[in-house]
Amino acid sequence: MRAVDIIQKKRNGGVLTKDELSFLIEGYSKGEIPDYQLSAWAMAVYFRGMNAEETAHLTMAMAGSGDQVDLSPIHGIKVDKHSTGGVGDKTSLIIGPLVASCGVPVAKMSGRGLGHTGGTIDKMEAMEGFRTELTRDEFIAQVNDIGLAIIGQSGNMTPADKKLYALRDVTATVESIPLIASSVMSKKIAAGADAIVLDVKTGSGAFMKTLEDSEKLAQAMVEIGTEVGRKTAALISDMDQPLGYAIGNALEVQEAIDTLHGRGPEDLTALCIALSSHMVVLGGEASSLEEAEALLRAKLESGAALAKFKAFVEAQGGNPAVADDPMLLPQAPFVLEVKSTQDGYVQAIQAEELGLAAMLLGAGRATKESVIDFAVGVTMKRKVGDKVNEGDTLALLHVREENAATSEVAERVRTAYTFSSEPVKPSPLLLSVVTENGVKRF
Ligand code: URA
């Protein structure tokens, strides 16, 4: 087999076989096929696309390129969740304990963040003493014991995806639905999930800017899951503003805890319940979404989900008292107000801008080597639809020091808000659901 023939076949609109895709991915992983040939192939895929079967073969070739986690020693159906990324997205910290409290085991591997704010792993490390590295045996034993463990990704999972993603990044081939879908699903499959729930974001702050494209991406991922025997469902949610009010690691942990207390922001709570409902159904602990939702709400109200969070924090070396005393989380020395310079109704809040603002304060990484400041970040005081008068506080900046740089960040936050003189109705958060039965708009 020769890479050039495979590139030519795809360039001419042909359908690649399992063997051809395995040949490309294995050869690329081993360094036997050069970057320039994979770049040409990725561009051919960008223009010609891939059918569901090809996309599934590519996914499995990438999933098999490195370590694969065997979760079979864990009892029950293991359901994983993945988000296509969002500013202020702390859903894993809420969904993990919530779903585990319903009896569905959650054995999750998460990433660190690059750019914007931290990833789930960084957020958990904002709790002093929290260990995000467990041995395989500790990981499995903890899930069997308390139903939940979240750890960092192992160093050698899906190396082919890592290499290909970096190549796509510099060859203008990221925005290809089959390439994104196979990249995401290869990581979930290598992580050992039996079933997968996807949180696909749409809107100005997301990868996919339109609902139609987001649905196509969701469908591609659901088809891969179905094709390889993993039940998969996807929810499409709006990202025209950040989720919840908090952006920044300790601030987001606090908001997650508030949500587990039952007093979290409405949008965050609604998304967590919706995603968790699918996980509980796929995990076999409810026979319908309605039954799952009732069970989840009962677990929130009874304090069972919060108790699960405390057990989880304790098991991974943190202090469970953090769930009742926010002052145990890192606190920024200064809190500055960002005030509105105009009257009006909040029309939109650019999520990426607020993520960048939090990063500039130290909440995220500009490079892989950057050290995160867990305490700093932004809390919004106004969201889309709110009425604002000149001089009202739009957001708070939690900062390490007050200086010219923080004033610039304040200006960035102010300009991330746009206003209308007419009342604004926020767009609904949940837009559609995609399962193997098709797309359903809400
Ligand atoms: N996220 C991924 O993991 N892969 C992509 O290709 C795009 C987003």
Residues whose N, C-alpha, C, O or C-beta is under 5 A from the ligand:
A	BS01	URA	L179 I180 S183 V184
